[in-house]
Amino acid sequence: MAKRKAGSYAVVFDIDGVLVHGPKPIPGAKEALNGLMSKSIPHVFVTNNGMVDESAKAESLSKILTEPIDPKRMQLCQTPLREQADEIGDDLVLVTGYSMHPDGAEGVLRGLGFKNVMSSTDYAAGHPHLLPNKKRPGETRPAVHAQVGAVVILETPVDWHEDLQVLVDVLGSSGRLGEPAGSTQKVKLFVCNFDFTYAWANVAPRFGPGAFVRCLETLFYQLHAKNLEYICYGKPHSPAYRYAERTLAIQMTGQPAKLPSGCTIYAIGDNPTSDIRGANAAGAHWKSILVRTGVFDSEAANDEQDPADHVVENVDAALHLISKLENIEE
Ligand SMILES: [Mg+2]
């Protein structure tokens, strides 16, 4: 069989449950990644984590795997938002969600190119009448009258009562409190990570940002009799896959709009409802590979609800499979 030309395929890696478990590498992951890099195979890391920025995530993964990871190949759930920064311009962007960035969630958004960013907490402190029962001893902030252009839910909010109240108020306005939006929603809402729950040590799964958004849209509908409009950026939603394609296209052709014709993108993931569902919906040129080292730990041959194109034991086996499918000599 004829060998395919190098560069006619690319690999998208999920991180947790595929390459690492928390702070530890998954056996074989380092060697598998090293082999891929030594052959200069185009690749990108796509994770739903939004608590840090691309550089910090690349650095932590580099340390765990002892392989250099280029931050340009690191796509977090909020990374595609970078493409919205110009359109929002100087309008104020309110952000909520727990973050490990030294400058909080605001720092993450500034790193994506947003010029005018404020946390929903600071915005609420400038408008204390929005939360009549909240005590703010010694805390005073000037009221904010700037036009709000967008709200970003980066990760799980910390104070749900405050955020639910303030975000329903802002999203139902023209962008200025007290001025109703009218028939169409004026303030954009971007949701980075839509996970309903997340795993945490020794307790049942905790509510994630997806659970918060469900509450927000219910309250918004009850108050305004309109559906809340929003765009989701993390997996399994399509913006994550379109952005990954643009990053891979730059690696493969130098142009973000041009993947090589006939190119196949292999997505390796451990979570059927996120990694596999998203790749299966991303187009015929995407092939999903489910590994058994993370969320999917069933003895079943495949996931029933979101079956992958291929199921293998681990990331090393996934890369061997890709070589075989692509007729590449190892
Ligand atoms: Mg995972």
Residues whose N, C-alpha, C, O or C-beta is under 5 A from the ligand:
A	BS01	MG	D14 I15 D16 G17 D270 N271
